[in-house]
Amino acid sequence: MKIQFLLVLCILFFNCNPAVDEVFEKDPPYHGTIFLDPDIILPTDPSAFQSLNYSGQEIRTMFDRRVNDWVEVNAFIFDVTYNDGLTTRAQVNPEFETKESAEIEAEKYAIEVGRLPSALRRDVNELWIHKGENLFGGGNNSILIHTGQSANYEADGILEETLVHEASHTSLDADYSNHPDWLDAQKKDPTFISTYARDNPEREDIAETFLLYLAVEYRSHRINTELKTTVEETVPNRLSFFRNLPLDLYPFEN
């Protein structure tokens, strides 16, 4: 009885119960995954981009991180067609002033988004393109792009990796973030792949993990062995979850 009493005191006041430590998850190996390797997708990789057609200016509502709110602008509109049958619409802020300047931006990002797998583009109905050095965003059937921040991503070689992350929000989160098999994989894996995913498990775990799933499964020749091993050991069940989905990865898997 005395031993049991002392054990209770130890647990309550000194946190010395070995079993308690076992329920604490391991620290994630990374802070964020878009920064880990700039070669998962390269600017020279194939794009499914097929055509861009200007359809005029129309009043459109888009999110703008510079004001952290929705804005209504008379956007330049470009219809984008991909060679896998998917389409999107590039909506360019009129701050770019001319149709020609807006078209340069629309075509640039239409091509870059075309490097993403079909499965990540299927729900991307709009590309919102603004100036500004502000973070990209995904969801709302769109991808939010700020061209000043894009220049930073390009300098670091991670523009395409960032687009994978944001498109994962747009095309995967709604279907899978609360899927029973995904939730089961989260429980079975030793930890999250990043602290960003751990701190935002419903909102960021899929986007943080899917990029590295693509890297391990389809670009293992471009990443170092340590990164590949860490991913496989940290989130094996999440990798299996993605592997078992009927995802169209054209043109990424070519």
C-alpha positions as CSV (number, residue, x, y, z in Angstrom):
1,M,0.0,0.0,0.0
2,K,2.8,2.4,0.9
3,I,4.5,1.7,-2.4
4,Q,1.3,2.4,-4.3
5,F,0.8,5.6,-2.4
6,L,4.3,6.8,-3.2
7,L,3.8,5.9,-6.9
8,V,0.6,8.0,-7.0
9,L,2.5,11.0,-5.4
10,C,5.3,10.5,-8.0
11,I,2.8,10.6,-10.9
12,L,0.9,13.6,-9.6
13,F,3.8,15.8,-8.5
14,F,6.9,14.7,-10.2
15,N,5.6,13.2,-13.5
16,C,7.8,10.2,-13.1
17,N,5.5,7.5,-14.4
18,P,7.3,5.7,-17.4
19,A,4.0,5.0,-19.0
20,V,3.2,8.7,-19.2
21,D,6.2,9.4,-21.3
22,E,5.2,6.7,-23.7
23,V,2.1,8.5,-24.8
24,F,4.0,11.6,-25.8
25,E,4.5,11.6,-29.6
26,K,8.0,11.9,-31.1
27,D,9.0,15.2,-32.4
28,P,8.4,15.6,-36.1
29,P,11.6,15.6,-38.1
30,Y,10.9,18.8,-40.1
31,H,9.3,22.2,-39.6
32,G,7.8,22.5,-43.0
33,T,8.1,20.3,-46.1
34,I,8.1,22.7,-49.0
35,F,11.6,23.8,-48.1
36,L,13.3,20.3,-48.0
37,D,14.2,19.7,-51.6
38,P,13.9,22.1,-54.6
39,D,14.2,19.3,-57.1
40,I,11.0,17.3,-56.5
41,I,9.5,19.2,-59.4
42,L,11.8,21.2,-61.7
43,P,10.9,24.1,-64.1
44,T,12.0,21.8,-66.9
45,D,9.6,19.0,-66.0
46,P,6.6,18.5,-68.4
47,S,3.5,20.5,-68.1
48,A,0.0,19.5,-69.1
49,F,-0.7,23.1,-70.1
50,Q,-2.3,23.3,-73.6
51,S,-3.7,26.8,-74.2
52,L,-4.6,30.2,-72.7
53,N,-7.5,32.3,-74.1
54,Y,-8.4,35.8,-73.0
55,S,-12.1,36.4,-72.3
56,G,-12.1,40.0,-71.2
57,Q,-12.4,41.7,-67.8
58,E,-15.1,40.8,-65.3
59,I,-15.9,41.7,-61.7
60,R,-14.5,38.8,-59.6
61,T,-14.2,38.2,-55.8
62,M,-10.9,36.8,-54.7
63,F,-8.9,36.6,-51.5
64,D,-6.0,39.0,-51.1
65,R,-3.5,38.4,-48.2
66,R,-2.3,42.0,-48.4
67,V,-5.6,43.0,-46.7
68,N,-6.3,39.5,-45.4
69,D,-9.8,39.7,-46.8
70,W,-11.9,39.2,-49.8
71,V,-11.7,41.8,-52.5
72,E,-13.8,42.6,-55.6
73,V,-11.9,43.6,-58.6
74,N,-12.4,44.0,-62.4
75,A,-10.0,41.1,-63.2
76,F,-8.4,40.1,-66.4
77,I,-9.8,36.7,-67.2
78,F,-8.0,33.9,-69.1
79,D,-9.4,30.5,-69.8
80,V,-6.8,27.7,-69.3
81,T,-7.0,24.3,-70.9
82,Y,-4.8,21.3,-70.0
83,N,-4.1,18.3,-72.3
84,D,-5.7,15.9,-69.8
85,G,-9.1,17.5,-70.3
86,L,-9.0,19.7,-67.1
87,T,-9.5,23.4,-67.2
88,T,-9.2,26.4,-65.0
89,R,-9.6,30.2,-65.1
90,A,-6.7,32.6,-64.4
91,Q,-8.1,35.8,-62.7
92,V,-5.5,38.5,-62.7
93,N,-5.8,41.6,-60.6
94,P,-6.2,44.8,-62.7
95,E,-3.2,46.3,-60.9
96,F,-1.2,44.6,-63.7
97,E,-2.7,47.4,-65.8
98,T,-2.7,45.9,-69.3
99,K,-4.1,42.7,-70.9
100,E,-0.6,42.0,-72.1
101,S,1.0,42.2,-68.7
102,A,-1.8,40.1,-67.2
103,E,-1.4,37.5,-69.8
104,I,2.3,37.0,-69.0
105,E,1.4,36.3,-65.4
106,A,-1.6,34.1,-66.3
107,E,0.4,32.0,-68.7
108,K,3.4,31.6,-66.4
109,Y,1.3,30.2,-63.6
110,A,-0.9,28.1,-65.8
111,I,2.2,26.4,-67.1
112,E,3.6,25.9,-63.6
113,V,0.3,24.5,-62.3
114,G,0.3,22.2,-65.3
115,R,3.3,20.4,-63.8
116,L,1.2,19.2,-61.0
117,P,-0.6,15.9,-61.1
118,S,-4.1,15.8,-62.5
119,A,-5.4,14.7,-59.1
120,L,-4.2,18.1,-57.6
121,R,-5.7,20.2,-60.5
122,R,-9.1,18.6,-60.6
123,D,-10.8,21.0,-58.2
124,V,-8.7,24.1,-59.1
125,N,-11.3,26.1,-60.8
126,E,-9.5,29.5,-60.5
127,L,-6.0,30.9,-60.1
128,W,-6.1,34.2,-58.2
129,I,-3.1,36.3,-59.2
130,H,-2.1,39.5,-57.3
131,K,1.0,41.4,-56.7
132,G,2.5,41.5,-53.2
133,E,5.0,39.6,-51.1
134,N,2.5,37.5,-49.3
135,L,2.0,33.8,-48.8
136,F,0.2,31.6,-51.3
137,G,-3.0,29.8,-50.4
138,G,-5.1,26.9,-51.3
139,G,-8.7,25.8,-50.9
140,N,-12.0,27.4,-52.1
141,N,-11.5,25.6,-55.4
142,S,-8.6,27.9,-56.1
143,I,-4.9,28.7,-55.7
144,L,-4.0,32.1,-54.4
145,I,-0.8,33.5,-55.9
146,H,1.1,36.7,-54.9
147,T,3.8,37.4,-57.5
148,G,6.2,39.1,-55.1
149,Q,6.3,36.0,-52.9
150,S,6.5,33.8,-56.0
151,A,9.8,35.5,-56.8
152,N,11.1,34.4,-53.3
153,Y,9.9,30.8,-53.9
154,E,11.6,30.8,-57.3
155,A,14.8,32.1,-55.9
156,D,14.8,29.2,-53.5
157,G,13.7,26.7,-56.2
158,I,10.5,25.8,-54.4
159,L,7.7,27.4,-56.5
160,E,6.5,24.1,-57.8
161,E,6.7,22.4,-54.4
162,T,4.7,25.2,-52.9
163,L,2.0,24.8,-55.6
164,V,1.8,21.1,-54.8
165,H,1.1,22.0,-51.2
166,E,-1.6,24.6,-52.0
167,A,-3.2,22.4,-54.6
168,S,-3.3,19.5,-52.1
169,H,-5.5,21.8,-49.9
170,T,-7.8,22.5,-52.9
171,S,-8.2,19.0,-54.3
172,L,-7.4,16.5,-51.5
173,D,-8.4,18.0,-48.1
174,A,-12.2,18.0,-48.6
175,D,-12.2,14.3,-49.6
176,Y,-9.6,12.9,-47.3
177,S,-8.7,15.0,-44.2
178,N,-11.4,13.3,-42.2
179,H,-11.4,10.0,-44.0
180,P,-11.4,7.1,-41.5
181,D,-8.4,5.5,-43.2
182,W,-6.4,8.7,-43.0
183,L,-7.3,9.3,-39.4
184,D,-6.2,5.7,-38.7
185,A,-2.9,6.3,-40.5
186,Q,-2.3,9.4,-38.4
187,K,-2.7,7.3,-35.2
188,K,-0.5,4.5,-36.4
189,D,2.4,6.5,-37.6
190,P,5.1,7.5,-35.0
191,T,4.5,11.2,-35.5
192,F,3.7,13.9,-38.0
193,I,6.1,14.7,-40.9
194,S,6.4,18.3,-39.7
195,T,5.6,20.6,-36.8
196,Y,3.4,22.6,-39.1
197,A,1.3,19.4,-39.7
198,R,1.3,18.5,-36.1
199,D,0.1,21.9,-35.0
200,N,-2.6,21.9,-37.6
201,P,-3.5,18.2,-38.1
202,E,-6.8,18.7,-39.9
203,R,-5.7,21.6,-42.0
204,E,-2.1,20.9,-42.9
205,D,-1.2,17.2,-42.5
206,I,-2.3,16.1,-46.0
207,A,-0.7,19.0,-47.8
208,E,2.6,18.6,-45.8
209,T,2.7,14.9,-46.4
210,F,1.5,14.6,-50.0
211,L,4.5,16.5,-51.4
212,L,6.9,14.0,-49.8
213,Y,4.8,11.1,-50.9
214,L,5.3,12.2,-54.5
215,A,9.1,12.7,-53.8
216,V,9.5,9.2,-52.3
217,E,7.3,7.3,-54.8
218,Y,8.2,9.1,-58.0
219,R,11.3,11.3,-57.5
220,S,13.4,9.2,-55.2
221,H,16.3,9.6,-57.7
222,R,16.2,13.3,-57.0
223,I,16.2,13.4,-53.2
224,N,18.9,12.2,-50.9
225,T,18.8,8.9,-49.1
226,E,18.4,10.5,-45.7
227,L,15.3,12.3,-46.7
228,K,13.7,9.3,-48.3
229,T,14.5,7.1,-45.2
230,T,13.2,9.7,-42.8
231,V,9.9,10.0,-44.7
232,E,9.4,6.3,-45.0
233,E,10.1,5.7,-41.3
234,T,8.1,8.7,-40.0
235,V,4.8,8.3,-42.0
236,P,4.7,4.8,-43.5
237,N,0.9,4.5,-43.0
238,R,0.2,7.8,-44.5
239,L,2.3,6.8,-47.5
240,S,0.3,3.6,-47.8
241,F,-2.9,5.6,-47.7
242,F,-1.9,7.8,-50.6
243,R,-0.5,4.7,-52.5
244,N,-3.9,3.0,-52.3
245,L,-5.9,6.0,-53.6
246,P,-7.0,6.0,-57.3
247,L,-5.1,9.2,-58.0
248,D,-4.3,10.3,-61.6
249,L,-0.8,11.6,-61.4
250,Y,-0.3,12.7,-65.0
251,P,2.1,14.3,-66.1
252,F,4.0,13.8,-62.9
253,E,4.5,10.1,-63.1
254,N,5.8,10.2,-66.6
